[in-house]
């Protein structure tokens, strides 16, 4: 949520900052702004509400804003309504949050996150003569740094460290000080921030795509760490103010991977990238015909000793965890409990000391999931992270890490990251079943073959997208949709429903089909769209029976079934077939048409598919 960029170097900063912010639009925002310094002159602050193009227009795409050092921001409103005065950057002086102009302030800064005790700090600052022009918690943080900077007359790093000790919450801050032209200072706690240094220039951003055009060697700022950036230099400091050495991470995917590549939208591109992403992830986990998790630090002995599994995740990652529960319990016969990251941290943790906590997060920065990880670690429980971003906070803090190889995912609605998370769950289930001696060798080989066949089968599903597009063009005006399934099909229904609601804004719910008559069927009436996922052979007839109850009340039925089950056509109004696959893995195929349906429904309604309203790609605040 929100996006930060920074640059100091040998070229004009504003165009670099605008380019970086454009790469972070997927994070969600309601306003944008820049602050640029030209040598020792005052910082020039420009901000605008709405899309980034509104800001770019004000400064002639950066040409009208000279200077080679600056910071930029796209804001997602938390404290304070979306407005020009609340847009970032904010200043330490008592000036207004105007649209533009040079500012006579000691400190200018931008911020991601939430300062939880900002009201207490604001009262302290007011008592010390500060006035406030905005209703944001960010202005409080900037003025607090200014207060410590002036009171103790030390350097920026000491002022920032004092601020970090004083505030509660999560944040990533980028600051410029009047007395230090050409320099940027930054700090973070629980909100991501990366640094790139190359050829006498230094870049700062919330996420890698913003600076990948310039360098692939990235530094991840650690928690409660500050950094001083000069042209071609980055100096890192701990909370005591001592300089520390940091190692860079080399990014293997290129900048083009974060571009649309000829597709109309990122989401459509990423849907089509799933065969490769799934194939790459499988190839990283299967060696010589066996699941190999040694790169994740999981040996056969470790897996054999696991007594129970807890999975904590949010959104689509939680849905992947639900699939994992069914598959792990069935194959490995280990009890699994799947919990929302946002709830896990607030309950009494009754965890066996031989338990394993699996946390799933595409970004590796999800705030609630990170909190769940830390809660389990505080009790000495082994933690395994399933993440897509190398060097992310969750990856660094977990005991073991299993990386999915989805590559960069830009669309807010996840597709390929979710599909690779499913592969991680399948691999874990097979590895644990093998470690515990629950599978005969012939069955193990069969499952490996079925797993390796998934990429080609996903490609085949994508060939049917025109039929799904036609259907979406006919029924995009539905007001309500219900997704039904039993067992693994229910877990996939959860993801299908989320895809529909988050990008098409159609009210959509997923239900275990057997629960329909326990209240929900009262909502079924003429014109309601009911979509049944029907890949589990032993449960299909029961789900169809539940769907027919809906048809009797006027619902329009859609069935997603495996090829060969052609009797489904007699029971529903529209059928989508996917290739046959082992039931444990069939969800990887059934979810593809549900992603496509959500995409084309959104297109038919003329909505912004990649950046749906009120949503952000990476939720880094609680």
C-alpha positions in Angstrom: 0.0 0.0 0.0 1.3 3.5 -1.0 4.5 3.8 -2.9 7.8 5.6 -2.2 10.6 6.4 -4.6 13.8 8.4 -4.1 16.8 9.4 -6.3 20.0 11.2 -6.0 22.6 11.2 -8.7 23.8 12.8 -12.0 20.5 13.3 -13.9 17.3 15.2 -13.3 15.4 13.6 -10.5 11.8 14.3 -11.4 11.5 12.1 -14.5 13.2 9.2 -12.6 10.8 9.6 -9.7 7.7 9.7 -12.0 8.9 6.6 -13.8 9.4 4.8 -10.5 6.0 5.8 -9.2 4.4 4.5 -12.4 5.9 1.1 -11.6 4.2 1.2 -8.2 0.7 2.2 -9.3 -0.4 -1.4 -8.7 0.0 -0.8 -5.0 -3.1 1.4 -4.9 -3.2 5.2 -4.4 -5.5 8.3 -4.3 -2.9 11.1 -4.7 0.7 11.6 -5.6 3.5 14.1 -5.0 7.2 14.9 -5.4 9.8 17.0 -3.5 13.0 17.8 -5.5 16.0 19.9 -4.5 18.3 21.7 -7.0 21.6 22.0 -5.2 21.3 24.0 -2.0 18.0 25.6 -3.0 14.8 24.9 -1.1 12.9 21.8 -1.7 10.2 22.2 -4.4 7.0 20.3 -3.5 4.4 19.4 -6.0 1.3 17.2 -5.4 -2.0 16.3 -7.0 -5.0 14.2 -6.2 -6.1 11.3 -8.4 -4.0 9.5 -11.0 -0.3 10.0 -11.4 -0.8 11.6 -14.8 -2.4 14.6 -13.0 0.9 15.1 -11.2 3.0 14.6 -14.3 0.9 17.2 -16.2 1.6 19.8 -13.5 5.4 19.5 -14.0 5.5 18.8 -17.7 6.5 15.1 -17.1 9.2 16.3 -14.8 10.9 18.8 -17.1 9.6 21.8 -15.1 11.1 20.6 -11.9 14.9 20.9 -11.9 17.2 19.2 -9.4 19.1 15.9 -9.1 17.8 14.8 -5.7 14.3 14.1 -4.7 11.6 11.8 -3.2 8.1 10.9 -4.5 5.0 9.2 -3.2 1.7 7.7 -4.1 -0.7 7.8 -1.2 -3.3 5.3 0.0 -5.5 7.2 2.5 -5.4 5.8 6.0 -5.4 8.8 8.4 -7.0 11.7 6.7 -9.2 11.8 3.6 -7.8 11.7 0.1 -7.0 15.4 -0.6 -4.3 17.7 -1.8 -3.4 18.9 1.7 -3.1 15.3 2.9 -1.0 14.1 -0.1 2.7 13.5 0.4 5.4 14.8 0.7 4.9 16.5 4.0 7.0 19.2 5.6 8.2 20.0 9.1 7.4 23.7 8.8 4.0 25.3 9.5 3.2 25.9 5.8 0.1 24.6 4.2 -0.1 21.5 2.3 -0.4 23.4 -1.0 -0.3 22.1 -4.5 3.2 23.3 -5.2 6.0 25.7 -4.2 9.3 26.0 -2.5 9.1 25.2 1.2 11.2 26.7 4.0 11.3 23.5 6.1 14.1 21.7 7.8 12.7 18.3 6.9 10.6 17.1 3.9 9.4 13.5 3.8 7.1 10.8 2.6 5.8 7.8 4.5 4.1 4.4 4.1 2.4 2.7 7.1 0.5 3.8 10.1 1.7 5.7 13.2 -0.5 4.2 15.9 0.3 6.8 18.6 0.2 9.8 16.4 -2.5 11.6 18.4 -0.3 11.5 21.6 2.7 12.6 19.6 0.8 15.4 17.9 -0.3 16.8 21.3 3.4 16.8 22.4 4.4 18.6 19.2 1.7 21.2 19.5 2.8 21.9 23.1 6.2 22.6 21.6 5.0 25.1 19.1 4.3 23.0 16.0 1.2 23.7 13.9 -0.4 21.2 11.6 -2.0 21.7 8.2 -3.1 18.1 7.4 -5.0 15.4 9.2 -2.4 12.7 8.5 -0.2 10.7 10.8 2.7 11.3 8.4 2.9 15.0 9.2 3.3 14.0 12.8 6.3 11.7 12.0 8.0 14.4 9.9 7.6 17.0 12.5 8.8 14.6 15.2 12.1 14.0 13.3 12.4 17.8 13.0 11.8 18.2 16.8 14.6 15.8 17.7 16.9 17.2 15.0 16.6 20.7 16.5 16.5 19.7 20.1 19.6 17.5 20.2 21.5 19.2 17.3 22.9 15.9 16.3 22.7 14.5 12.8 19.8 13.2 10.7 20.5 9.5 11.6 20.3 10.3 15.4 17.1 12.3 14.9 15.5 9.5 12.9 16.6 6.8 15.4 15.0 8.8 18.3 11.9 9.0 16.2 11.9 5.2 15.7 12.2 4.6 19.4 9.3 7.0 20.1 6.6 5.9 17.6 4.5 2.8 17.6 3.2 1.3 14.4 4.6 0.4 11.0 6.4 2.8 8.6 8.8 3.3 5.8 10.2 6.9 5.7 12.2 8.8 3.1 13.4 12.2 4.2 15.4 15.2 2.9 17.1 17.7 5.3 17.7 21.3 4.4 21.2 21.2 5.7 22.2 18.1 3.6 21.7 18.9 -0.1 22.0 15.9 -2.4 21.3 13.4 0.4 18.2 11.3 1.3 17.6 9.6 4.6 15.3 6.6 5.1 14.1 4.2 7.8 11.7 1.3 8.1 9.8 -0.8 10.5 7.5 -3.5 9.1 7.0 -1.7 5.7 9.3 -2.7 2.8 11.9 -0.5 1.3 14.7 -1.3 -1.1 17.9 0.5 -2.2 19.8 0.4 -5.5 23.3 1.8 -6.1 25.0 2.0 -9.5 27.3 4.2 -11.5 27.3 7.2 -9.1 23.5 7.2 -8.6 21.4 5.9 -5.8 17.7 4.8 -5.9 15.1 4.1 -3.2 11.7 2.5 -3.6 9.0 0.5 -1.9 9.4 -2.3 -4.3 11.9 -3.7 -6.9 10.0 -2.8 -10.1 10.4 0.9 -9.5 14.2 0.7 -9.8 14.8 -2.4 -11.8 15.3 -0.3 -14.9 18.5 1.0 -13.4 20.0 -1.9 -11.4 19.4 -5.5 -10.5 21.5 -5.4 -7.3 19.2 -4.5 -4.5 19.7 -3.9 -0.8 16.8 -4.6 1.5 16.7 -2.3 4.5 16.3 -4.3 7.7 13.7 -3.7 10.4 14.5 -0.7 12.7 17.3 0.3 10.4 18.1 3.7 8.9 20.1 4.6 5.8 22.0 7.6 4.4 21.9 7.9 0.6 24.4 9.9 -1.4 25.0 9.8 -5.2 26.5 6.3 -5.7 26.6 5.5 -1.9 24.3 3.9 0.7 25.3 3.7 4.4 23.2 1.6 6.8 22.8 2.2 10.5 21.4 0.2 13.4 19.2 1.7 16.2 22.3 2.7 18.1 23.6 4.8 15.2 26.4 2.4 14.4 27.1 1.7 10.7 26.5 -1.9 9.6 27.5 -3.8 6.5 24.7 -5.0 4.2 24.8 -7.6 1.4 22.9 -7.0 -1.9 20.5 -9.4 -3.6 20.7 -9.9 -7.3 17.3 -9.9 -9.0 17.2 -12.5 -11.8 14.1 -11.4 -13.6 14.4 -8.4 -15.9 12.4 -5.2 -16.2 10.4 -6.5 -19.2 8.9 -9.1 -16.8 7.1 -6.2 -15.1 5.7 -4.8 -18.3 2.5 -5.7 -20.2 4.3 -7.3 -23.1 1.6 -6.5 -25.6 -1.3 -7.6 -23.4 -4.1 -5.2 -22.7 -3.8 -5.7 -19.0 -1.3 -7.1 -16.5 -3.9 -9.5 -15.2 -4.4 -11.0 -18.6 -0.7 -11.3 -19.1 -0.2 -12.9 -15.7 -3.1 -15.4 -16.4 -1.3 -16.5 -19.5 2.1 -16.7 -17.7 0.7 -19.4 -15.4 1.9 -22.5 -17.4 5.5 -21.1 -17.2 5.3 -20.0 -13.6 3.8 -23.3 -12.5 6.3 -25.2 -14.6 9.3 -23.3 -13.2 8.1 -23.8 -9.6 7.6 -27.5 -10.1 11.1 -27.8 -11.7 12.6 -26.1 -8.7 11.0 -28.6 -6.3 11.2 -31.9 -8.2 14.7 -33.3 -8.7 15.3 -36.7 -10.3 11.6 -37.6 -9.9 11.4 -36.8 -6.2 10.3 -33.7 -4.2 13.4 -32.0 -3.0 13.0 -29.3 -0.3 16.6 -29.1 0.8 16.9 -25.6 -0.7 14.1 -24.6 1.7 16.0 -26.2 4.5 13.5 -29.0 5.1 15.1 -32.4 5.4 13.2 -35.7 5.6 14.0 -35.9 9.3 12.5 -32.5 10.0 9.3 -33.3 8.1 9.0 -36.7 9.8 9.0 -35.0 13.2 6.2 -32.6 12.4 3.2 -33.4 14.6 0.7 -30.8 13.3 0.6 -28.0 10.8 -0.8 -24.5 11.2 -1.2 -22.3 8.1 -1.6 -18.5 8.4 -2.2 -16.3 5.5 -4.5 -13.6 4.1 -6.8 -13.3 1.0 -5.9 -15.6 -1.9 -2.9 -17.0 0.1 -5.4 -18.1 2.7 -7.3 -19.9 0.0 -4.1 -21.6 -1.1 -3.7 -22.7 2.5 -7.2 -24.2 2.4 -6.2 -26.3 -0.5 -3.1 -27.3 1.3 -5.1 -28.5 4.3 -7.1 -30.9 2.2 -4.1 -32.3 0.3 -1.7 -32.6 3.3 -4.3 -34.2 5.5 -5.3 -36.7 2.8 -1.8 -37.7 1.7 0.4 -37.2 4.8 -2.3 -37.8 7.4 -1.0 -34.8 9.5 -3.6 -32.6 11.1 -3.7 -29.1 9.6 -5.4 -25.9 10.7 -5.7 -22.9 8.4 -6.2 -19.5 10.0 -6.4 -16.0 8.8 -3.2 -14.1 9.6 -5.3 -11.2 11.0 -6.9 -13.5 13.5 -4.0 -15.8 14.4 -2.1 -13.1 16.3 -5.0 -12.3 18.6 -5.8 -15.8 19.9 -4.2 -17.9 22.6 -1.7 -20.0 20.7 -2.0 -23.6 21.7 0.8 -25.0 19.6 2.6 -28.3 20.0 6.4 -27.8 20.2 6.7 -30.1 17.2 4.2 -28.1 15.2 5.1 -26.4 11.9 3.7 -22.9 11.1 3.4 -22.3 7.4 2.9 -18.6 6.4 2.0 -17.8 2.8 2.5 -14.4 1.2 3.2 -13.3 -2.4 5.0 -10.2 -1.3 6.6 -11.5 1.8 5.5 -8.2 3.5 1.9 -8.8 4.4 1.5 -7.2 7.9 -0.9 -9.7 9.5 1.0 -12.7 8.1 4.3 -11.3 9.4 2.7 -10.8 12.8 1.6 -14.5 12.8 5.1 -15.6 11.9 6.6 -13.6 14.8 4.0 -14.9 17.3 4.8 -18.5 16.5 8.6 -17.8 16.6 8.2 -16.3 20.0 7.0 -19.7 21.2 9.9 -21.5 19.6 7.8 -23.1 16.8 9.4 -23.9 13.5 8.2 -21.5 10.8 8.2 -22.0 7.0 7.5 -19.2 4.6 6.0 -19.7 1.2 6.8 -16.4 -0.6 7.5 -15.1 -4.1 9.9 -12.2 -3.3 13.5 -13.0 -2.5 14.8 -11.0 0.5 11.4 -10.0 1.7 10.8 -9.5 5.4 8.9 -12.8 5.9 11.6 -14.6 3.9 14.3 -13.2 6.1 12.6 -13.9 9.4 11.2 -17.4 8.8 13.3 -20.5 9.8 12.8 -22.0 6.4 11.8 -20.5 3.1 10.1 -22.1 0.0 10.2 -19.7 -2.9 7.6 -19.7 -5.6 8.8 -18.8 -9.0 5.9 -16.7 -10.3 8.1 -13.7 -11.2 6.8 -10.2 -10.7 3.0 -9.9 -10.3 1.7 -6.4 -11.0 -2.1 -6.8 -11.2 -3.8 -6.4 -7.8 -5.8 -9.5 -8.3 -3.4 -12.4 -7.9 -3.4 -15.2 -10.5 0.1 -16.8 -11.1 1.3 -16.2 -7.6 -1.7 -18.1 -6.2 -1.2 -20.9 -8.7 2.4 -21.3 -7.7 1.4 -21.3 -4.0 -0.8 -24.3 -4.8 2.3 -26.1 -6.2 4.1 -25.4 -3.0 1.3 -26.9 -1.0 1.2 -30.0 -3.2 5.0 -30.4 -2.9 4.9 -30.1 0.8 2.1 -32.7 1.0 4.0 -35.2 -1.1 7.3 -34.6 0.7 5.7 -35.0 4.1 3.7 -38.1 3.0 7.0 -39.6 1.8 8.8 -38.7 5.0 6.2 -40.3 7.1 5.9 -43.4 4.9 2.3 -42.9 3.9 2.8 -43.5 0.2 3.8 -46.6 -1.8 6.4 -45.9 -4.4 4.1 -46.5 -7.3 1.6 -44.0 -5.9 4.4 -41.5 -5.3 5.6 -41.7 -8.9 2.0 -41.3 -10.1 1.6 -38.1 -8.2 4.9 -36.7 -9.5 3.8 -37.4 -13.0 0.4 -35.8 -12.4 2.1 -32.7 -10.9 4.5 -32.4 -13.8 1.6 -32.6 -16.3 -0.1 -29.5 -14.9 1.6 -26.8 -17.0 0.4 -28.3 -20.3 -3.1 -28.8 -18.9 -3.3 -25.2 -17.8 -2.3 -24.2 -21.3 -5.1 -26.2 -22.7 -7.6 -24.5 -20.3 -6.4 -21.1 -21.6 -7.5 -22.1 -25.1 -11.1 -22.0 -24.0 -11.0 -18.4 -22.9 -13.1 -17.1 -25.9 -16.1 -19.1 -24.7 -15.7 -17.7 -21.2 -15.4 -14.2 -22.6 -18.7 -14.7 -24.5 -20.4 -15.8 -21.4 -19.1 -12.9 -19.4 -20.3 -10.5 -22.1 -23.9 -11.9 -21.6 -24.0 -12.0 -17.8 -21.7 -9.2 -16.6 -24.8 -7.3 -15.2 -25.5 -9.9 -12.6 -25.9 -8.4 -9.1 -25.1 -11.5 -7.1 -23.1 -14.7 -7.6 -22.6 -17.7 -5.4 -19.7 -20.2 -5.8 -20.3 -23.7 -4.6 -18.2 -26.8 -4.0 -17.4 -29.6 -1.6 -13.9 -30.5 -0.3 -11.2 -29.2 -2.5 -13.8 -27.8 -4.8 -15.0 -25.6 -2.0 -11.4 -24.3 -1.4 -11.2 -23.3 -5.1 -14.7 -21.7 -4.9 -13.3 -19.3 -2.3 -10.7 -18.1 -4.8 -13.2 -17.9 -7.7 -15.5 -15.8 -5.6 -12.8 -13.5 -4.5 -11.7 -12.9 -8.1 -15.3 -12.1 -9.1 -15.9 -9.6 -6.3 -12.6 -7.8 -6.2 -12.4 -6.8 -9.9 -16.0 -6.8 -11.1 -17.6 -5.4 -7.9 -20.3 -8.0 -8.2 -21.4 -9.2 -4.8 -20.1 -12.8 -4.6 -19.9 -15.4 -1.9 -18.4 -18.9 -1.7 -20.1 -21.7 0.2 -19.5 -25.3 1.0 -22.4 -26.7 -1.0 -23.8 -28.7 1.9 -24.2 -25.5 3.8 -26.5 -23.9 1.2 -29.7 -25.0 2.9 -28.6 -23.8 6.3 -29.7 -20.3 5.6 -28.1 -19.1 2.3 -30.7 -20.6 0.0 -33.0 -17.9 1.2 -31.1 -15.5 -0.9 -31.5 -17.5 -4.2 -33.9 -16.0 -6.6 -34.4 -15.5 -10.3 -31.3 -14.2 -12.1 -28.8 -15.2 -9.4 -25.6 -16.6 -10.8 -24.6 -19.9 -9.2 -21.2 -21.4 -10.2 -20.4 -24.9 -9.1 -16.8 -26.3 -9.0 -17.2 -30.1 -9.8 -13.8 -31.7 -10.1 -14.1 -34.1 -7.1 -15.6 -37.2 -8.6 -17.0 -38.7 -5.3 -18.6 -35.3 -4.3 -19.9 -34.1 -7.7 -23.4 -35.6 -7.6 -24.0 -34.1 -4.2 -23.0 -30.6 -5.3 -25.1 -30.9 -8.5 -28.0 -31.8 -6.3 -27.5 -28.6 -4.3 -27.2 -26.6 -7.5 -30.5 -28.0 -8.8 -32.1 -26.7 -5.7 -30.9 -23.2 -6.8 -32.2 -23.7 -10.3 -35.6 -24.6 -8.9 -35.6 -21.1 -7.4 -34.6 -19.3 -10.7 -30.8 -19.3 -10.5 -28.7 -19.6 -13.6 -26.2 -22.4 -13.2 -22.6 -22.7 -14.4 -20.5 -25.8 -13.9 -16.7 -26.2 -14.0 -16.1 -29.9 -14.4 -13.4 -32.3 -15.5 -13.5 -33.6 -19.1 -15.4 -36.8 -19.3 -18.2 -35.8 -16.9 -20.5 -34.8 -19.7 -23.6 -35.5 -17.7 -22.9 -32.2 -16.0 -24.3 -30.5 -19.1 -27.8 -31.9 -18.4 -27.8 -30.3 -14.9 -26.5 -26.8 -15.6 -27.0 -24.0 -18.1 -23.4 -23.4 -19.1 -20.5 -25.8 -18.7 -16.7 -25.2 -18.7 -14.5 -28.3 -18.9 -11.0 -28.6 -17.8 -8.6 -31.5 -18.5 -8.7 -34.6 -16.3 -6.2 -34.5 -13.4 -5.8 -36.3 -10.1 -8.3 -34.9 -7.7 -5.6 -33.6 -5.3 -4.3 -31.3 -8.1 -7.5 -30.6 -10.1 -8.0 -27.2 -8.4 -5.0 -25.9 -10.3 -7.0 -26.3 -13.5 -10.5 -25.4 -12.2 -9.3 -22.0 -10.9 -8.1 -20.9 -14.3 -11.5 -20.4 -15.9 -12.7 -18.7 -12.7 -9.8 -16.2 -13.1 -10.7 -15.7 -16.7 -14.4 -15.2 -15.9 -13.6 -12.5 -13.3 -11.3 -10.8 -15.8 -13.7 -10.7 -18.7 -16.7 -9.7 -16.5 -14.7 -6.7 -15.3 -13.8 -5.8 -18.9 -17.4 -6.0 -19.9 -18.3 -3.6 -17.2 -15.5 -1.2 -18.3 -13.6 -1.3 -15.0 -10.0 -0.9 -14.2 -9.0 -4.5 -14.0 -5.4 -4.1 -12.8 -6.2 -1.5 -10.1 -9.6 -2.2 -8.6 -11.0 0.5 -6.3 -10.1 0.5 -2.6 -7.5 -2.3 -3.0 -3.8 -2.5 -2.8 -1.4 -5.2 -4.0 0.6 -5.5 -0.8 -1.2 -4.9 2.5 1.6 -3.7 4.7 -0.5 -2.2 7.5 -2.8 -3.9 9.9 
